[in-house]
Amino acid sequence: MAKRGFDIIAALALLVLASPILAVAMLAIWLQDGQSPVHRGIRVGRGNRDFRMIKLRSMAVDAETLGGTSTARRDPRITPLGHRLRRWKIDELPQFWNVLRGEMSLVGPRPNTRRGGVDRYTPAELCLLDIRPGVTDLSSIVFADEGDIIDGAADPDSAYDIMIRPWKSRLGLLYVKRRDFTTDLHLLWLTALAIVARPAALRGIDAILARWGADADLRRVCARSAPLPVAQPPEPAT
């Protein structure tokens, strides 16, 4: 209950504070092509239920029908303005409305599409749907450069599946198991810090992982000091 109450108060305050930025960004998006500045993409939330996640549109209209679900940095579907919105996470601000509606939390595993992931989840990964998805989480910081990681791949979706998804899911499952309110506050701070000082934010992530007893492989990957190793999605313990 404390987490939900904090979500409501913080999301409302953040929406009010961000309203001037949102108004300017929405006008700029509309001026670039005369189309709606808002994108309502279907995502899968708690209890395996679909909901419409609200974002500012950073891609061409109907982009989801023009390619895969993973987006490389040089994906031609991203508009010039969209690159700027993504760089500063401005496109994510409308998700505070999803938080107010109870479909998301400020902190939790990032929501996925069905075609892009949930339909291929292992039994272990389905546990990610036990709690509300979040606006930010551990992986949002560790893989903030996701577009760069899969940039140049012949098949960005396949590259995501073997390079990012296994580690992202492990982080999400660790959060589901070990989450607490103090860590949520820490992750909100680290998310803001990552925009201007990502190395410092990554050190903060490592401190959380160390406290939670994460294994050495996961901590090494999350340090992001070496290329990401190919891995398999997590499976249930036997």
Secondary structure by P-SEA (a helix, b strand, c coil): caaaaaaaaaaaaaaaaaaaaaaaaaaaaaaacccccccbbbbbccccbbbbbbbccccccccccccccccccccccccaaaaaaaaaccccccaaaaaaaccccccccccccccccccccccccccccccccccccaaaaaaccccccccccccaaaaaacccaaaaaaaaaaaaacccaaaaaaaaaaaaaaaccaaaaaaaaaaaaaaacccaaaaaaaaccccccccccccccc
